[in-house]
Amino acid sequence: MKITRVETFAVPPRWLFCRVETDDGLVGWGEPVIEGRAETVRTAVHELAEQFLIGAEALRIEDHWQLMTKGSFYRGGPVLSSAVAGLDQALWDLAGKAYGAPAHQLLGGPVRERVRAYCWVGGDEPAQVSEQITAQREAGFTAVKMNAAGRTGRLPDGAELRALTARAEAAREALGPAGDFAVDFHGRFSVAGALKAVRALEPYGPLFVEEPVLPEYTHLLGRVASATGTPVATGERLYSRTEVLPALQAGVAVLQPDLSHAGGLSECRRIAALAETWDVVVAPHCPLGPLALAACLQLAFCTPNFLIQEQSIGIHYHGGAELLDYVVDREVFRFHEGHLLRPTGPGLGVEVDERAVRAADGRARPWHNPVWRQPDGSFAEW
């Protein structure tokens, strides 16, 4: 079974899909994308496909991964790792279809029958947290995530800390003692600022605090992790086992690899195994589309140290399309009391509506994250 064609589709709201076809008619799908750099990743996908995949045996997944990640002198980084990730997802999708089994079955079989998921509330500039959490609770969810703050200084002042704790108090009140909320810092604070904010949140018992420092300061992450009993999470901007290792050494409690950024199902499976040796749980990052989420679920169902799954249905970044618009059977992504059930279909377990994808290709308007500035005109982290 040889690979004969690789296609890509840029679709609303901000996603990139890839389609890998073989000479016997099987097709695998993946989602290689960096938010805001879809066209750059698209070029990388086709470069890798022409160099390493076209004409090759489709089921040599690990060999393809090795060549795509190491076959060029200059390697790594978010663009190349994301291109590899989507192609790797598509190869696992192909393998599952060839063997008539879900990818998680090929990776050792299921260790659970459902996975807990959480929703986003609050947006970039958190507001109406209580109302949004109440709506999610009524929909059956028991966990949410919100941003710690909007545009803020690296060292939050008293007013910013009071606003943060007011939102945390509102979240705890809306969720009750049994619900969970996570707080995403987005690297917007300095280490000292993160320490102030994390300590202020402690009375409200967040599930975890995410990315309290920027990934380039992972060597300082231990200062935050060792100063609080609140679990510290990071990983969405780390793209390999070697990049997550310093975070594990720093004492993080939750690792968040992104299956569309960190080398796909192959590498994230290894990242999860590495995390297990540090007694760390994984909560895959996934504010993306249906194929990214489907790949996350395949990992979740065969990973003992899995915690909870991010998903993007209804997230504030989307406009013009939704995750379910590109799948045939929406039942795969139907929630049951805040959980997703184990997919039994072959490969990634989701059937792509190819007609809808082809019709949508090219209709996505370029998406870029906001660029924020401080009141004095200097750059502010988004």
N, C-alpha and C positions, 0 to 999 in steps of 0.2 A: 504494500500500500504506500504509494509515493505521493508526495505533495506536488500538486501541479499549479496551484494558484493561491495567491494571498491578496485579499482585497481589504480596504478600510472604508469606513463610513463615519463621517462627522455629522452627528445628529443633535437636535435640541434636547435638553437645554444647553449642555456643554460637554457632551460625551463623545468618545471615539470608540467604535467597535471594529474588530478585525474578523475576517472570515477566511478560514483555511480549508481548501478543497483538495481532495485526493483523486487519484486516477480511477478509483472504484466508486466514486460518487459520494463518499462520506464527507460531511462538512462539520468543522468545529468552529466555535465562536469564542472570542475573548474580548476584553475591554482594556486596551492599552492607552492610558491617558494621564497627563498631568494637567490639573485644573489651570486653565489659562495658557497652556502651551500645547494644545491638541494638535495643531498643524506641525509643530516641531517634532512631536512624538510620531506623528503619522509618517513623516519622512524617514525617521529612524526605523520604523516598522518595515518599510519597504526596502531599505538598505540591508537590514538583517535578513529579510526573507530572500532577497536576491543572492546574497552572499552565502547563506548557510542552509536554507530550507528548500527552495525550489528544486525538485528532482530527488530529494532525500527521502528515506524511509520515515513515514510519519510517526511510528511508534517508538522511535529511539529518543524518547523525551529527555532523558538525562544527558545523553550525548549532545542533543541540540542545545540544551541549557548551557552546558559547558562551553560549547563553541560560541554561542551568542554572547556569553558574558566574558569569555577569556580569549576569543579568537582574534581580537584586535588589540594592538599595543596600548591604545588609550581606551579605557573602560570605566564602567561604573557611572555614578551620578544619577539624578532623577530621570532624565530623559531616556537614556539607554536602558536603565533598569525598568522603567515603565513600558518601553517598547517590548523588552523581553517578557515582562509580566503578562501582557495581553496575549502574546504568541504562545507562551507557556500554558495559559488558561485554555486556549484553543486546542492545543495538542492534548491536554488532559480530556477535554470534551470529546475529541476524536477517539482517544483511547477507550473512553467509557462506551462510546457508541460502537466501536469495533468489538468490544468484549461483552456488550449488553449489560453494563453495570454502572452504577453511579461512581464518580471518581473516588469518593470516600471509601467505597468498597474495595477499590484497587489499592488503597492506602492502608489497608488493615481492617476495615470494617467499622461499623458505628460503635461508639461508646455511650451514646445517649439517643433519645428519641425525639427531643425537642430542644430548642435553644432559646434562651431569653433574649429579647431585643429591647432597645431603647429608642426614644424619639428625641429630636431637638426641640427646644423651646427658647423663646426670647430673642432670637436673631442676633445680628452683629452688634446692635446697640440694645442690650437686653431690656425688655419692657413687657408688661402684661404677663409676667411669669406665672402668677397664681392662676389666672384665667386659662392660660394655655395648658398648664399642668392638669388642672381640673378636667379639661376636655380630653386629655390623653388618658387620664384615669378612667373616665367614663367609657373610653374606647377599649379598656382592658389592660392598658400598659401599667406596669409597676415601677418603671425606671425611665428617667429622662436625663438629658444633658443640656447645660446652658453655658454661655460664655461668662467668664468672671466679670468682664467689663467691656465696654466699647473702647473708643479712643481714650487712651489714658497715658499718663506719664510713666516713665520707667520706675519711679518710686511713688506709689500712690499716696495721695494726701488723705487727711482725715475724712473729708467729704466722700472721696472715692471709696474708702474702706467702709464707711457707714452705708453707702449705697449697695456695696457688695454683700454686706451682712444682712441688709434688709431683704435683698432678693433671696438669699439663702434661707432666711427665716420664713419668707413667704413660701418657698419651695417645700420646706419641711412641714409647714402647716398644711399645705395642699396635699401632700403625699401621705401624711400621717407617719407614725413610727415605723411601719413596715415597708414603706416605699423607699426608693433610692433616687438620688440625684447626683450626677457628676458635674464637675465644674472645669471648663476648658480655659486655661490661661492664655493659650495661643502664643506663648513666649512674649507677651506684651509687657511684662514686668522685668526688672533686673532681678538678680538673685536676692538682693536685700528686699526688694519690693515683693517678690514672691513669698519670702519668709513672713513678712508682715501679713500678707493676704491669707496664706495657708493657716497661720495661727488664728486669724480672725474667724475663719470658717470652721474651726475644730468643734465648737459647741453644737453645730448643726449636723454633724456626722455625714459628710458627703461620701459617696461610694468610692470616689477617687478624685484627685485633682490632676488635670492633664496638661502636659507640656508647660510646667511652671517656669522653665527657662528655655531659651532658644536652643536648637539642636547643636549649634556651633559651640555652645557652652555646656555640653554634656559632661565635660570633666568637672564642672562645678555643681552638677545635679545632686551629688551626695550631700552637700550642705543643706539642701532642702529636705531630702529624704530622711536624713538622720535627725532633723530638728522637729519632726512631727509624727504623730501616730496615724495621721491620715494617709492612706495609700497614695503613692505618687505614680502617675502613668506617663508614658511617652512612647514615641516610635513611629508616628505617621510620616516624619521626615528623615527616617533612617532606612537605608535601602538594602542592607545585607546583614548577614551574621556578624561580620567584623564590625559593622557600625553600631549594632545593638549591644555588643559585648560591653563597652564602657558604661552604658546605661545600667546593665545588669550589675556590673561591678560597683556602681554608685548606689545601689540599693533600691531601685524601682520595684514596685509591687505588681504593676500591670504593664505589659508590653503590648503596643498597638501597631503591629505591622499592617501595611496596606497592600492587599493582594494585587492591586493594579499599579503599584509603585515598586514594591520590594521583590521583584523577580518572579512574581506569580505564585502559583500553588506549590511549585517545587521548593523555592527558597523559603516561603513562609512556613511550610511544613517543618523545615529544618530550624528556622528561627523559633518556632513553638517548642521543638524538642530541646533546643539550647536553653530556652527560658525555663523549661521544666527542671533542668539540672540546677537552677538557682531558686527553685520553689516559687516561681513567678507565673502568674496566670496571663493569658492573652485575651485581648478584646479587640479584634481586628477593626481597623479604621475603614469606614466605607460610606462617604457622603456621595457616592457615585450611582451608576446605573444598574440594570438588572443582571448583567453578566458579572460585574464585580461582586455584587451581593451573592449571586449564585456560587461563585468561587469561594467566597467567605464561608458559606454554609457547608460546602464540601469539606473545608478545613475544620470547621467547628464540630462536625459530627464524628470526626476521627481523632480529635485532639483531647486527651484527658484533662489538660490544664487550661481549658477554655472557660472564660468567665461570662461574657455577654457580647452581643453583636450590635454594632451601630448599623443603622439603615436610613435611607434618605427619602422615604415616601413622605411627601409634604414638606420637605426641608425648605428653608427660606431662600436658598440659592437657586432653586428651580424656577424656570419661567418658560412657557411655551410647550412643555412636554413633561410627562411624568414617567416614572420607572415602569409602570404597567403598560404603557402605550406600545412597547416593543416586544411583548411576549404574547404567545397564543393562549396558554393556560395560566390564568391569573391565580389559580388556587395554590400554586407553589409558594406564592408570597402572601397568602392569607394568614392573618394573625389569629392565634388562639390564646386568649387570655395573656396577651403580651409576649407570646412565643411563636416561633416558626417551627413547623413540623419537618421531620426528616424527609427530604426529597428522594423519591425512588426511581426517577427517570434516569436514563443513561447519561454518562458524561457529567456535565455541570447540572443536569437535572432540570433544565429549562429549555423550552422550545421557542426559538426566536421567530417573530413575525417578520420574515425576510421582506415581504412586500412593503410593510410599514417602514422598515429600516431603509430600503432603497429609495422609497419616496421621500424620506426625511433627509437623506444625505445632501449636504450642501445648504440646508436651510438653517443650520445653527449659526446664530450671530456670534462673532468673536466674544468670548467671555474672559475678562481679566478681573482679578480681585481688586477691591478698592485700594487706592493709594491715599493714606491718611497723613495729615500733618498736625503738629502741635499748634497751639494758639500762637506761638512765636514764629511759626513758619517752618520749623524743622521737621524732619521725617518722624512718623509715628508708626510703630508696628501694627499691622492689621491682624 
